[in-house]
Amino acid sequence: MAVPDYIARMRKHVGHDLLWLPSVSAVVHNAAGELLLGQRSDDGRWSVISGFVEPGEQPATALVREVAEETGLEVEPVRLSSAVSHPHTYPNGDHCEYLNLGFVCRLLGGTARVNDDESLAVRWFPMDRLPELDAHARLVIAHALSDEPSAWYLPAGTTWDDVPASS
């Protein structure tokens, strides 16, 4: 499911104007140490597997659901690694500000594959051969792979514009 019904209903009222939405992102490795990425069907870019948190749904549940829906894989969230809001404008002109929770996940099973219409491709990448990624995906990956004992977030008084382009 590309756009949840409740978001489609809101878009009928607000058009392309800004929506504030909760989301989750998964950082998943296989036994070879490769990173799971999906190539988005809306803009063709590679990214970590991400998606909306539905009303009444807990973030960890949304994460497990999104990974299964998009990739056919079963995962278990093991650590919250980042919490950050970031803007996104879709090719159709829809504006969103996502409050995104990044999670480190343990791979439990399945075979990575395109499992819905949100992805053009799903692939495991060696860490030294990642495709071009946007600032948000790089940030989520960097903090998931770090030894930080708690989730990373932007300090008080900063905005997404304060995130270096090379994060």
C-alpha positions in Angstrom: 0.0 0.0 0.0 1.7 3.2 -1.1 -0.4 5.9 0.6 -2.5 4.9 3.6 -6.2 5.8 3.4 -6.0 8.3 6.2 -3.3 10.3 4.4 -5.2 10.2 1.1 -8.2 11.6 3.0 -6.1 14.4 4.5 -4.6 15.2 1.1 -8.2 15.9 -0.2 -8.4 18.7 2.3 -4.9 20.1 2.3 -3.8 19.4 -1.3 0.0 19.5 -1.5 0.4 21.6 1.7 2.6 20.4 4.5 1.6 17.3 6.5 3.4 16.3 9.7 3.8 12.5 9.7 5.4 9.9 11.9 7.6 7.4 10.2 10.1 4.6 10.8 13.3 3.5 9.0 15.1 0.1 9.2 18.8 -0.6 9.1 19.1 -4.3 8.4 22.2 -6.4 7.7 22.5 -10.0 6.4 25.0 -12.6 7.5 27.5 -11.3 5.0 27.4 -7.8 6.6 25.6 -6.3 3.6 23.0 -3.5 4.1 19.4 -3.8 2.8 18.3 -1.0 0.6 15.2 -0.4 -1.5 15.0 1.6 -4.7 12.0 3.9 -4.4 9.4 3.8 -7.1 8.4 7.4 -6.7 11.8 9.0 -7.4 14.1 6.1 -8.3 16.5 6.8 -5.4 18.0 4.1 -3.1 17.2 4.4 0.6 16.8 2.5 3.8 13.4 0.7 4.1 11.0 3.3 5.6 7.3 3.9 6.0 4.4 5.6 7.8 3.3 4.7 11.3 -0.4 4.2 11.1 -2.9 5.7 13.6 -2.9 3.5 16.7 0.2 1.5 15.7 3.4 1.4 17.7 6.6 2.4 15.9 8.2 -1.0 16.3 5.1 -2.7 14.9 5.1 -0.3 12.0 8.7 -1.1 11.3 8.2 -4.9 11.2 5.1 -4.4 9.0 6.9 -2.0 6.5 9.9 -4.2 6.1 7.7 -7.2 5.4 5.4 -5.3 3.0 8.2 -3.8 1.0 10.8 -6.6 1.1 9.2 -9.9 2.2 11.7 -10.1 5.0 11.0 -10.7 8.7 12.9 -8.5 11.1 13.1 -7.7 14.8 13.8 -4.1 16.0 16.7 -4.3 18.5 17.6 -0.7 19.1 16.3 2.8 18.5 19.2 4.6 16.9 18.0 8.0 15.7 15.0 10.3 16.1 14.9 13.3 13.7 12.4 15.3 11.8 13.1 16.0 8.1 11.3 17.6 5.2 10.4 15.7 2.0 8.7 16.8 -1.2 7.4 14.1 -3.4 7.6 14.2 -7.2 3.8 15.0 -7.3 4.4 18.1 -5.1 3.1 16.7 -1.8 5.1 18.3 1.1 5.7 16.4 4.3 7.7 16.8 7.4 8.5 13.4 8.9 9.3 12.6 12.5 11.4 9.6 11.7 12.6 6.9 14.2 15.5 4.9 12.9 16.0 1.4 14.2 18.7 -1.2 14.0 17.0 -4.5 13.1 17.9 -8.2 13.3 17.1 -10.2 10.2 15.0 -13.2 11.2 14.1 -14.7 7.8 12.8 -14.4 4.3 14.2 -13.7 0.9 14.7 -10.0 -0.1 12.5 -9.1 -3.0 10.3 -6.4 -4.3 7.1 -7.2 -2.5 4.8 -4.2 -3.3 4.6 -1.2 -5.6 6.7 1.1 -3.4 10.0 -0.3 -4.7 11.6 -0.8 -8.1 14.3 -3.0 -6.6 15.4 -4.4 -3.2 19.1 -5.3 -2.8 21.8 -6.1 -0.3 24.9 -3.9 -0.7 28.4 -4.3 0.7 29.1 -1.4 3.1 31.9 -0.2 0.9 29.7 -0.1 -2.3 26.6 1.7 -1.2 24.7 3.7 -3.9 24.2 7.4 -3.7 21.9 8.1 -0.7 20.1 11.2 0.5 21.2 13.0 3.7 18.4 11.3 5.8 19.3 7.8 4.7 23.0 8.5 5.4 22.2 9.8 8.8 20.0 6.9 9.8 22.6 4.4 8.6 25.5 6.2 10.3 23.8 6.3 13.7 22.5 2.8 13.4 26.1 1.6 12.9 27.6 3.7 15.6 28.4 2.6 19.2 26.2 5.3 20.6 24.5 4.0 23.7 21.3 5.9 23.1 19.3 7.2 20.1 20.9 10.2 18.3 18.9 13.4 17.8 19.5 17.0 16.7 20.4 19.2 19.7 17.7 21.6 20.9 17.7 24.8 18.9 18.8 23.2 15.7 16.9 22.3 12.5 17.3 19.9 9.6 19.1 22.8 7.8 21.9 22.4 10.4 22.6 18.8 9.3 25.7 18.7 7.1 25.0 17.6 3.6 27.7 14.8 4.0 26.1 13.3 7.1 
